[in-house]
Amino acid sequence: MATYTVDVYAIFVNGADPKSNFSRVKQDIYKANHAWEGCIKFLLKGVYFSKGIVNAGTIPADKVFKNSSIHSLIQSARNANEHKIGIYVFYLKGDFLAEGRGKNVIGVSGTEIVNFKSSTQYEFFGQILLTDMAANRNTLAHEFGHILFKRFDKIQNRFINDDPSGPYIYHQMGRIDPAHNNNRKNLMFPISPSVNPMVTLQQCQLAKMSKIVNIRFF
Ligand SMILES: [Zn+2]
């Protein structure tokens, strides 16, 4: 039997005490493993408590990963982990990111491609920012989904992270959002459900093929 695992590193820059931060990340990982149960298992490989504090309200929600303070945080977290492939989760202080990509943003994710050799041979790592408002929700599980769906699409000749069970349709504006799901019970609905989020077979199968996933056979 094979298990599909993803390594996760948590970095706290929220100024909260280590004990409450540790229970927070444990709960987030627990909820993510519950949401992705039978598909992907997330393994917490490192937890770091920084003395520095980053206020979410100072980081505009668009282009977060180009923000210089976020960029240097990511660099130091990756250096501390010998640039291991995995998902780096940063816990910021405050309720919401500054306005940019919409209002009241409590979580964002991104990826960075490393060692690109060809459309089938490449590596990437994931990065996620969460605010205090993302606690007790499925935000981390949802952001994990965006990262797991990242792949090179040969037809479009570019990287995409479309939900294979998507898209989400904004009925009022007639706009479609390929990264999200139209079923409000699905984990990848734009605002992830707070209880028992659903992951479809297609979503699971695509996630298992992600380059960020480690496959172990027993
Ligand atoms: Zn989303």
Boltz pocket constraint, residues with backbone or C-beta under 6 A from the ligand:
constraints:
  - pocket:
      binder: B
      contacts: [[A, 142], [A, 146], [A, 179], [A, 180], [A, 188], [A, 189], [A, 190]]
      max_distance: 6.0
